[in-house]
Amino acid sequence: MARCLLTRASIREAESHLANADAVMARLISDNGSCSLHLRRSDPFHALSCSIISQQLSAQAAATIKGRVALLAGDPLAPRAIMAVKDAKLREAGLSFAKIRYIKELAETVSRGALDFDALHGADDAAVLKTLTSVKGVGQWTAEMFMIFSLKRPDIVSLGDAGLQRAARQLYTARGLTPTLARRWSPYGSVASWHLWRHLDQPRSKNTATILPVKKGSKKA
């Protein structure tokens, strides 16, 4: 069965759980305010296409390219619209040849019904991850971002995300984000991830290293 989706009520429950279980999270939640993941709504094709565009790019570079692509194909992106744009135009917008191929193949896959976004809502996290990563150009990170921001799955922590790794090194341990640390936040890993990303967005005076000592017998990674 699918996990419960993120809602205002479930986020309050998640933040209470995280604050009680993790002193660092308690401080982040106090500094950041409540997680806003439940407020984000986007068309699934648009969201997955934007995740592909964002692969291995800074947030600023990705936003610039997404804006250019939107001028060519519309906002939100739709399969027919993206397939109608010439590759040369998408290349001029800043997309690599590989990303152009991946997004157009995604558009074709969705258009012929081979990828049913509605069906993903009834699948568990492992099944969703398997389905998404079977699509060319969609790796684990891309699938995990889609699961957090579009499907609103509550317990996703992307170990391969550079931002999460950087925040974990600042706040927890020089080893960064490990599976052991991620398990501490279960079943609310997505909310914990949001607070780590939000920490990185804070002014430099707040965004400082705070590595806590690990006591013997502690659950810290």
C-alpha positions as CSV (number, residue, x, y, z in Angstrom):
1,M,0.0,0.0,0.0
2,A,1.1,3.6,-0.6
3,R,2.4,5.6,2.3
4,C,0.2,8.5,3.5
5,L,0.9,11.8,1.7
6,L,2.2,14.9,3.2
7,T,-0.5,17.2,4.5
8,R,-0.5,20.1,6.9
9,A,-1.6,17.8,9.8
10,S,0.9,15.1,9.0
11,I,3.7,17.7,8.8
12,R,2.8,18.9,12.2
13,E,3.0,15.4,13.5
14,A,6.3,14.8,11.7
15,E,7.9,17.9,13.1
16,S,6.8,17.0,16.6
17,H,8.3,13.5,16.2
18,L,11.5,14.8,14.7
19,A,12.0,17.5,17.4
20,N,11.5,14.9,20.2
21,A,13.9,12.4,18.5
22,D,16.7,14.7,17.3
23,A,18.1,17.8,19.0
24,V,19.5,19.2,15.8
25,M,16.1,18.8,14.1
26,A,14.4,20.5,17.0
27,R,16.7,23.6,16.4
28,L,16.2,23.5,12.7
29,I,12.4,23.4,13.0
30,S,12.5,26.3,15.4
31,D,14.7,28.3,13.0
32,N,13.0,27.4,9.8
33,G,9.3,27.4,10.8
34,S,7.0,24.7,9.5
35,C,7.8,22.7,6.4
36,S,5.9,23.8,3.3
37,L,6.1,20.7,1.2
38,H,2.4,20.2,1.3
39,L,1.8,23.6,-0.4
40,R,3.7,22.7,-3.6
41,R,1.5,21.4,-6.4
42,S,2.7,20.7,-9.9
43,D,1.8,18.6,-13.0
44,P,3.7,15.3,-12.8
45,F,5.1,15.5,-16.3
46,H,6.3,19.0,-15.7
47,A,7.8,18.1,-12.3
48,L,9.7,15.1,-13.6
49,S,10.9,17.0,-16.7
50,C,12.2,19.8,-14.4
51,S,14.0,17.2,-12.2
52,I,15.8,15.9,-15.3
53,I,16.7,19.5,-16.3
54,S,18.1,20.1,-12.8
55,Q,20.4,17.1,-12.8
56,Q,24.0,18.0,-11.8
57,L,23.2,21.8,-12.0
58,S,23.1,24.5,-9.3
59,A,19.7,25.7,-8.4
60,Q,20.3,29.0,-10.1
61,A,21.5,27.4,-13.4
62,A,18.6,25.0,-13.4
63,A,16.1,27.8,-12.8
64,T,17.5,29.8,-15.7
65,I,17.3,26.9,-18.1
66,K,13.8,25.9,-16.9
67,G,12.7,29.5,-17.6
68,R,14.1,29.4,-21.1
69,V,12.5,26.0,-21.8
70,A,9.1,27.3,-20.5
71,L,9.3,30.2,-23.0
72,L,9.6,27.6,-25.8
73,A,7.2,25.0,-24.6
74,G,4.9,26.6,-22.1
75,D,4.5,26.4,-18.4
76,P,3.7,23.8,-17.2
77,L,5.5,21.7,-19.6
78,A,3.3,19.2,-21.5
79,P,4.3,16.2,-23.6
80,R,3.0,17.4,-26.9
81,A,4.4,20.8,-26.5
82,I,7.9,19.6,-25.6
83,M,7.9,17.2,-28.5
84,A,7.0,20.0,-30.9
85,V,10.1,22.1,-30.0
86,K,13.1,21.5,-32.3
87,D,16.1,20.0,-30.6
88,A,18.2,23.0,-31.7
89,K,16.0,25.4,-29.8
90,L,16.2,23.3,-26.7
91,R,20.0,23.2,-27.1
92,E,20.1,27.0,-27.3
93,A,18.1,27.1,-24.1
94,G,20.9,25.3,-22.4
95,L,19.8,21.7,-22.3
96,S,22.4,19.1,-23.1
97,F,21.8,16.7,-26.0
98,A,21.3,13.9,-23.5
99,K,18.7,15.8,-21.5
100,I,16.9,16.7,-24.7
101,R,16.7,13.1,-25.6
102,Y,15.6,12.1,-22.1
103,I,12.8,14.7,-21.9
104,K,11.5,13.9,-25.3
105,E,11.5,10.2,-24.6
106,L,9.7,10.8,-21.4
107,A,7.1,12.9,-23.3
108,E,6.7,10.0,-25.8
109,T,6.4,7.4,-23.0
110,V,3.7,9.5,-21.2
111,S,1.8,10.2,-24.4
112,R,1.5,6.5,-25.3
113,G,0.4,5.6,-21.8
114,A,3.5,3.6,-20.9
115,L,4.0,5.7,-17.8
116,D,0.8,6.3,-15.8
117,F,1.4,8.9,-13.1
118,D,-2.0,8.3,-11.5
119,A,-1.0,4.6,-10.9
120,L,2.0,5.7,-8.9
121,H,-0.2,7.0,-6.1
122,G,-1.3,3.5,-5.2
123,A,2.2,2.0,-5.2
124,D,4.6,1.7,-2.3
125,D,7.9,3.7,-2.3
126,A,10.0,0.8,-3.6
127,A,7.6,0.1,-6.5
128,V,7.5,3.8,-7.4
129,L,11.3,4.0,-7.4
130,K,11.6,1.0,-9.6
131,T,9.0,2.3,-12.1
132,L,10.5,5.7,-12.4
133,T,14.1,4.6,-12.7
134,S,13.1,2.3,-15.5
135,V,12.5,5.4,-17.6
136,K,15.6,6.5,-19.5
137,G,17.2,9.5,-18.0
138,V,15.5,9.1,-14.6
139,G,18.1,8.0,-12.0
140,Q,17.6,7.5,-8.3
141,W,18.1,11.2,-7.4
142,T,15.6,12.3,-10.0
143,A,13.1,9.8,-8.8
144,E,13.5,10.7,-5.2
145,M,13.0,14.4,-5.9
146,F,9.8,13.6,-7.7
147,M,8.6,11.4,-4.9
148,I,9.2,14.2,-2.3
149,F,8.0,17.2,-4.2
150,S,5.3,15.8,-6.6
151,L,4.0,12.6,-5.0
152,K,4.4,14.0,-1.4
153,R,5.9,10.8,0.0
154,P,6.8,11.4,3.7
155,D,9.8,9.2,4.2
156,I,12.3,9.9,1.4
157,V,16.0,10.8,2.1
158,S,18.2,11.1,-0.9
159,L,21.7,10.0,0.2
160,G,23.1,11.1,-3.2
161,D,21.9,14.7,-2.8
162,A,24.8,17.1,-2.5
163,G,22.9,19.6,-0.5
164,L,21.8,17.1,2.1
165,Q,25.3,15.8,2.4
166,R,26.7,19.3,2.9
167,A,24.0,20.1,5.6
168,A,24.7,16.8,7.4
169,R,28.4,17.5,7.5
170,Q,27.7,20.9,9.0
171,L,25.2,19.8,11.6
172,Y,26.0,16.2,12.5
173,T,29.2,14.5,11.5
174,A,32.1,14.9,9.1
175,R,31.0,11.7,7.4
176,G,27.9,13.5,6.1
177,L,24.6,11.8,5.5
178,T,24.7,8.1,6.2
179,P,22.0,5.5,6.1
180,T,22.2,5.3,9.9
181,L,21.5,9.0,10.2
182,A,18.7,8.9,7.7
183,R,17.0,6.0,9.5
184,R,16.8,8.2,12.6
185,W,14.3,10.5,10.9
186,S,12.0,7.6,9.7
187,P,9.1,7.7,9.0
188,Y,9.4,11.4,8.2
189,G,12.6,11.6,6.1
190,S,11.1,14.0,3.6
191,V,10.3,16.6,6.2
192,A,13.8,16.2,7.7
193,S,15.3,16.6,4.2
194,W,13.3,19.8,3.7
195,H,14.6,21.3,7.0
196,L,18.2,20.4,6.0
197,W,17.8,22.1,2.6
198,R,16.1,25.1,4.3
199,H,19.1,25.4,6.6
200,L,21.4,25.8,3.6
201,D,19.2,28.7,2.4
202,Q,19.5,30.6,5.7
203,P,21.8,33.7,6.0
204,R,25.4,32.8,6.6
205,S,25.2,33.9,10.2
206,K,22.7,31.0,10.8
207,N,24.2,28.6,8.4
208,T,27.2,27.6,10.4
209,A,28.8,24.3,11.3
210,T,27.3,22.7,14.5
211,I,28.8,19.2,14.7
212,L,27.5,17.7,17.9
213,P,29.7,15.3,19.9
214,V,28.6,11.7,19.6
215,K,28.3,10.0,23.0
216,K,28.9,6.4,23.6
217,G,25.7,4.5,22.8
218,S,24.2,7.4,20.9
219,K,22.2,6.8,17.8
220,K,24.1,9.5,15.9
221,A,25.7,8.3,12.7
